[in-house]
Amino acid sequence: MARSDTVYVCQACGSTHPKWAGRCDDCGEWNTLVEEAAPAPLGTQASAPKRRGRAARLDLVDLGAETPETPRLISGITELDRVCGGGLVPGSAILVGGDPGIGKSTLLLQLMARIASQDTRAIYISGEEAIDQVRRRAKRLGLAQAPVALAAETSLNDILDGLKSEGPDIVVIDSIQTLWSDQLAAAPGTVAQVRACAQELVRFAKKRNCTVILVGHVTKDGQIAGPRVVEHMVDAVLYFEGERSHQFRILRAVKNRFGPTDEIGVFEMGDMGLAEVANPSSLFLDGRGEANPGAAVFAGMEGTRPVLSEIQALVAPAAFGTPRRAVVGWDSGRLAMVLAVLEARCGFNISNRDIFLNVAGGLKITEPAADLAVAAAIVSSAMDVALPAKGVVYGEISLSGDVRPVGRSDSRLKEAAKLGFTEAIAPQAAADEKAPIRVRGVATALDLVQTLKALAGE
């Protein structure tokens, strides 16, 4: 039987199929199979001649040997350097993803201008915009005089040849989905092209000790488009996120081989580009007025940084037969768990009422320590009792109703004290005489409800 010259590759997971189908059998995505040229079998590929003479061997080294510390490239953008672990590591590959128009190109152009001003060879290669478009953006941002070399190219071979002759210290590729290699018959942006181009650029970064920053598109689910293997190949994966209705943006590290993960950097979008926000807690709490029922200030941790944000809840009578559960900025499954604990362990009947939950400012919270703040906001709204205006809340709730202690409690309380807060509702373990502010320790979710009832009677 003649062998087929084409295969069908899933653009979501990269798996291959001998024939087209509407649904990928491996990942379950629909309409993601694209026809590509089949690779030649291993038996027909030309192999390199075997080396004669001395057999090749591995160069083994001692695990405990000293390795010289490589100096990092300090961009001068404090928030970005924090996310990267203290600066950019030479020879590293960084993948930056984010929604269209969120400000990825603006941030990277500001980064390249800062680094280029330090007598560092910086090259910005755009595959989506013409050189004139990049120049106009630089002029609008006041960066027209920065010594950044620009190029508009999508051919991988031409890019690599140019980079090898120029010898840059840092390169930005905007974006990886626009590149193509003539070694593959697939179209730009397909799984095969993205994987091959990323692999060649990562190899270039390691061999030439050059920092390579790749910009990646994201899917409708917020994940970086293309095969997941690209995220494994690079040294760091950064997500640039934020709500378009708000002026601030968050740069979050979800992978970093040279620094902590889940670290965030906060920027504010303005007429002159992105400006750093040194104290994000004050930004997220900006505009907060008097204490109102349903509002709780959560003392959370984003990487190594404590961040205070406001969680708002509204419990209202259900207008229809089925009550609604609307969540913005938090996990809806986690909300269902907290509501179940309040029902089963505290006797708090809210199953027939609409519940709306929102994290003010558009911040997305994934930390389990927000359980107690969410429960406090919901109970506060249902009882129409305001939490203390100068109080913060944090703690994890288990399915048994117990409030479990969370890490970095001292950092949370110090940040609250720095911003003028005087008390906290927290796990019992945090109630220490040495705490910088007064702590109301709660051991169970029922204790939280009783604490709010006591506040209502005051």
C-alpha positions in Angstrom: 0.0 0.0 0.0 1.4 3.4 -0.9 2.4 5.6 2.0 0.6 8.9 2.3 2.6 12.1 1.8 0.6 14.2 4.3 -0.5 13.9 7.9 -3.0 16.0 9.9 -1.5 17.8 12.9 -3.6 19.2 15.8 -2.8 22.9 16.3 -3.7 22.6 20.0 -1.6 19.7 21.2 0.6 18.8 18.3 -0.6 15.2 17.9 -0.6 13.7 14.4 -3.4 11.8 12.7 -3.4 9.8 9.4 -6.7 11.4 8.2 -8.8 14.4 8.9 -11.3 14.4 11.7 -13.5 17.1 13.2 -12.2 16.4 16.7 -8.7 15.6 18.0 -8.7 12.2 19.7 -5.9 13.3 22.1 -6.9 16.7 23.5 -10.6 16.8 22.5 -10.4 20.1 20.6 -12.6 20.7 17.6 -11.5 21.9 14.1 -7.8 22.0 15.0 -6.4 19.4 12.5 -4.4 21.0 9.7 -2.8 19.1 6.8 1.0 19.1 6.7 3.7 17.2 4.8 4.6 14.0 6.5 8.2 13.7 7.7 10.4 11.1 6.0 10.8 7.8 7.9 14.0 7.4 9.9 15.3 4.6 7.6 15.3 6.9 4.6 17.0 9.9 6.1 20.6 10.6 5.3 22.7 9.9 8.4 25.9 11.6 9.3 29.0 9.5 8.8 30.3 7.7 11.8 33.3 9.2 13.4 36.4 7.1 13.3 39.1 6.8 15.8 38.6 7.6 19.5 35.0 7.0 20.7 33.0 9.9 21.8 32.4 10.3 25.5 30.5 12.5 27.9 32.2 15.4 29.7 31.2 14.7 33.3 31.8 17.3 36.0 31.5 17.4 39.8 28.1 18.4 41.1 29.6 20.4 43.9 32.0 22.4 41.7 31.9 26.1 41.8 30.2 27.9 38.9 30.9 31.6 38.4 27.9 33.8 38.8 26.9 35.3 35.5 26.1 39.1 35.8 22.5 39.9 34.8 21.3 42.5 32.4 19.6 45.1 34.7 17.0 46.9 32.6 16.3 49.7 35.1 12.6 48.7 35.0 12.3 47.6 38.6 9.0 45.7 38.2 10.3 43.7 35.2 13.6 42.9 36.9 11.7 41.7 39.9 9.6 39.3 37.9 12.7 37.9 36.1 14.5 37.2 39.4 16.7 40.3 39.6 17.4 41.0 35.9 17.7 39.3 32.6 20.2 36.3 32.4 22.5 36.3 29.4 21.9 33.2 27.2 18.3 32.8 28.4 15.1 32.4 26.4 12.0 34.2 27.6 8.4 33.7 26.3 6.0 36.6 26.9 2.3 36.1 26.2 -0.8 38.3 26.6 -4.1 39.3 25.0 -4.0 41.5 21.8 -3.5 45.1 22.6 -2.7 44.6 26.2 0.7 46.3 25.8 3.3 43.6 25.2 5.0 45.4 22.4 5.0 48.7 24.3 6.6 47.1 27.4 9.3 45.3 25.3 10.1 48.5 23.3 10.6 50.4 26.6 12.7 47.5 27.9 15.0 47.5 24.8 15.3 51.3 24.9 16.4 51.2 28.6 19.0 48.4 27.9 20.3 49.9 24.7 21.1 53.1 26.6 23.6 51.1 28.7 25.9 50.5 25.7 24.3 47.1 25.1 23.6 45.8 21.6 19.8 45.5 21.4 17.8 44.3 18.3 14.0 44.4 17.9 12.7 42.2 15.1 9.0 42.7 14.2 7.1 40.1 12.2 3.7 41.8 12.6 4.4 45.5 12.1 6.4 47.5 9.6 9.4 49.5 10.7 7.5 52.8 10.3 4.8 51.5 12.7 7.5 50.7 15.4 9.1 54.0 14.8 5.8 55.9 15.3 5.2 54.0 18.6 8.7 54.8 19.8 8.2 58.5 19.0 4.9 58.5 20.8 6.7 57.0 23.9 9.6 59.4 23.7 12.0 56.7 22.8 12.9 57.8 19.2 16.5 58.6 20.2 17.2 55.2 21.8 20.0 53.2 20.0 17.8 50.2 19.2 18.3 48.4 15.9 15.0 47.6 14.1 14.2 45.0 11.5 11.0 43.7 10.0 11.5 40.0 8.9 9.6 36.7 9.2 12.1 34.3 7.6 13.9 32.3 10.3 17.0 31.7 8.2 17.4 35.4 7.4 16.9 36.3 11.0 19.5 33.8 12.3 22.1 34.9 9.6 21.6 38.5 10.5 21.9 37.9 14.3 25.0 35.8 13.9 26.7 38.6 12.0 25.5 41.4 14.3 26.3 39.6 17.6 23.6 41.3 19.8 23.3 41.0 23.6 19.5 40.9 23.6 16.9 40.3 20.9 13.1 40.6 20.8 11.1 38.5 18.3 7.6 39.9 17.9 6.1 37.4 17.4 7.0 33.7 17.3 3.8 32.8 15.4 4.8 34.9 12.4 8.1 33.2 11.8 8.6 30.5 9.2 11.4 28.1 8.1 11.9 27.0 4.6 12.8 23.5 5.9 9.1 22.9 6.6 6.2 22.9 4.2 3.7 24.0 7.0 2.3 27.5 7.1 3.5 30.1 9.6 1.8 29.8 13.0 1.2 26.1 12.8 2.5 23.7 15.5 5.4 22.5 13.4 6.6 26.0 12.4 6.3 27.4 16.0 8.1 24.4 17.5 11.0 24.4 14.9 11.5 28.2 15.0 11.4 28.3 18.8 14.0 25.5 19.0 16.4 27.2 16.6 16.1 30.6 18.5 16.7 28.9 21.9 19.7 27.1 20.5 21.0 30.5 19.2 20.5 32.0 22.6 22.5 29.3 24.4 25.4 29.2 21.9 25.8 33.0 21.5 25.1 33.9 25.2 22.4 36.2 23.9 19.1 36.9 25.7 16.2 36.1 23.4 12.7 37.3 24.2 9.9 35.7 22.2 6.4 37.2 22.0 3.6 34.6 21.8 -0.1 34.9 20.9 -2.7 33.6 23.3 -5.8 31.5 22.7 -9.3 32.4 23.8 -8.7 30.5 27.0 -5.7 32.8 27.8 -3.0 30.1 27.1 -0.1 30.8 24.8 -1.0 29.5 21.3 1.0 26.7 19.8 2.5 23.5 21.3 3.1 23.3 25.0 6.6 22.1 24.2 7.7 25.7 23.5 7.0 26.6 27.2 9.2 23.7 28.2 12.1 24.8 25.9 12.3 28.4 27.2 13.8 29.4 30.6 11.0 31.7 31.6 7.3 32.2 30.7 5.7 35.5 31.5 2.1 36.5 31.1 1.1 40.1 30.6 -2.5 40.5 31.8 -5.0 43.0 32.8 -8.5 44.4 32.1 -8.9 46.9 29.3 -11.3 48.9 31.4 -8.6 49.5 34.0 -5.3 51.4 33.5 -3.0 48.9 35.2 -1.3 45.8 33.8 0.2 42.8 35.6 3.3 40.9 34.4 3.2 37.5 36.0 5.9 34.8 35.9 4.4 31.3 35.7 7.8 29.7 35.0 11.3 30.9 35.8 14.5 28.9 36.0 16.4 31.9 37.4 14.0 33.2 40.0 10.7 32.7 41.9 7.5 31.8 40.1 4.2 33.6 40.6 6.1 36.8 41.1 4.2 39.8 39.7 5.1 43.3 38.4 2.5 46.0 38.3 2.4 48.7 35.6 0.1 51.5 34.9 -0.8 52.4 31.3 -0.7 56.0 30.4 -0.1 58.4 27.5 3.7 57.9 27.7 3.5 54.1 27.8 3.8 51.8 30.9 4.8 53.3 34.2 5.9 51.2 37.2 3.7 50.9 40.3 6.0 50.6 43.3 3.1 50.0 45.8 0.4 47.9 44.1 -1.7 47.6 47.3 -2.4 51.3 47.2 -3.4 51.1 43.6 -5.9 48.2 44.1 -7.4 49.9 47.1 -7.5 53.3 45.4 -11.0 54.9 45.6 -12.1 52.7 48.5 -14.5 54.7 50.7 -16.2 54.0 53.9 -16.8 50.5 55.1 -19.8 48.9 53.4 -21.5 45.6 53.8 -20.0 43.0 51.4 -16.5 44.5 51.1 -13.5 42.7 52.6 -9.8 43.7 52.2 -7.8 40.5 51.4 -4.1 40.4 52.5 -2.6 38.2 49.8 0.8 37.1 48.5 1.8 37.4 44.9 5.1 35.6 44.7 7.3 37.2 47.4 5.3 40.4 47.5 2.3 41.0 49.8 -0.6 42.7 48.0 -3.8 44.0 49.5 -6.9 44.0 47.4 -10.7 44.4 47.9 -13.1 41.5 47.5 -16.7 42.6 46.9 -19.8 40.4 47.3 -23.4 41.0 46.8 -26.1 38.6 48.1 -29.5 39.4 46.6 -32.9 37.7 46.3 -33.1 35.4 43.3 -35.2 37.0 40.5 -35.8 33.6 38.9 -36.2 30.0 40.1 -32.5 29.2 39.8 -30.1 31.4 41.8 -27.2 32.9 39.9 -23.5 32.6 40.8 -21.3 35.2 39.0 -17.6 35.5 39.7 -15.0 37.9 38.4 -11.3 37.5 39.4 -11.7 34.3 41.4 -12.3 30.6 40.8 -16.0 29.7 40.5 -15.3 26.2 41.8 -13.7 27.6 44.9 -16.7 29.8 45.5 -19.0 26.8 45.3 -16.9 25.1 48.0 -17.0 28.1 50.3 -20.8 28.4 49.9 -21.1 24.6 50.7 -19.1 25.0 53.9 -21.2 28.0 55.0 -24.4 26.0 54.3 -23.3 22.7 55.9 -20.9 23.8 58.7 -22.4 27.2 59.7 -26.1 26.8 59.0 -26.0 29.9 56.8 -28.8 29.5 54.3 -28.0 31.3 51.1 -28.7 28.6 48.6 -31.8 30.3 47.2 -30.2 33.7 46.7 -28.1 35.3 43.9 -24.4 35.8 44.7 -22.1 38.1 42.8 -18.4 38.1 43.6 -15.8 40.6 42.2 -12.2 41.3 42.9 -11.9 45.1 42.6 -9.4 46.5 40.1 -9.5 43.5 37.8 -6.9 41.5 39.8 -7.1 37.7 39.4 -6.6 35.8 42.7 -5.6 32.1 42.8 -4.4 31.8 46.4 -6.4 29.6 48.7 -5.8 32.1 51.5 -8.6 34.2 49.9 -11.2 31.7 51.2 -11.8 33.5 54.5 -12.0 36.9 52.8 -14.6 35.6 50.3 -16.6 34.0 53.1 -16.4 37.2 55.2 -17.6 39.3 52.2 -20.5 37.0 51.5 -21.6 36.8 55.1 -21.2 40.6 55.5 -23.5 41.2 52.5 -26.1 38.6 53.6 -26.3 40.0 57.1 -25.9 43.7 56.0 -23.0 44.2 58.4 -19.9 46.1 57.4 -16.5 44.7 58.2 -14.1 47.0 60.1 -12.9 49.8 57.7 -9.3 49.3 58.9 -9.3 45.5 58.9 -8.0 42.9 56.6 -9.0 39.2 56.2 -7.1 36.1 55.1 -7.1 32.4 55.7 -7.9 29.0 54.0 -11.1 27.2 54.7 -11.1 23.4 54.7 -14.2 21.2 53.8 -14.6 20.5 57.5 -15.1 24.2 58.2 -11.7 24.6 59.9 -9.7 27.7 59.1 -6.2 26.6 58.2 -3.0 28.7 58.7 -1.3 30.1 55.6 2.3 31.0 54.9 4.0 34.4 55.2 1.5 35.7 57.7 4.0 38.2 59.1 4.5 39.8 55.7 0.8 40.1 55.2 0.3 41.9 58.6 3.3 44.2 58.0 1.9 45.3 54.7 -1.5 45.9 56.3 0.1 48.0 59.1 2.2 50.0 56.5 -1.0 51.0 54.7 -2.8 52.1 57.9 -4.8 49.0 58.8 -5.2 48.3 62.5 -6.8 44.8 62.8 -7.1 41.5 61.0 -9.4 38.5 60.9 -7.0 35.6 60.4 -6.3 32.0 61.4 -5.9 31.3 65.1 -2.1 30.7 64.6 -1.6 34.3 63.4 -2.9 35.7 66.7 0.5 36.6 68.2 1.3 39.2 70.7 4.2 40.4 68.5 1.9 41.0 65.5 2.1 44.6 64.3 -1.7 44.9 64.3 -4.5 43.4 66.4 -5.5 39.9 65.2 -9.0 38.4 65.7 -8.1 34.7 65.5 -10.8 32.4 64.1 -10.5 28.6 64.2 -13.5 27.7 62.1 -15.9 29.3 59.6 -18.5 29.3 62.3 -16.3 31.5 64.4 -16.2 33.9 61.5 -20.0 34.1 61.3 -20.1 34.6 65.1 -17.5 37.3 64.9 -19.5 39.2 62.3 -22.7 38.8 64.4 -20.7 40.3 67.3 -19.7 43.2 65.1 -23.4 43.8 64.2 -24.2 44.1 67.9 -21.5 46.6 68.6 
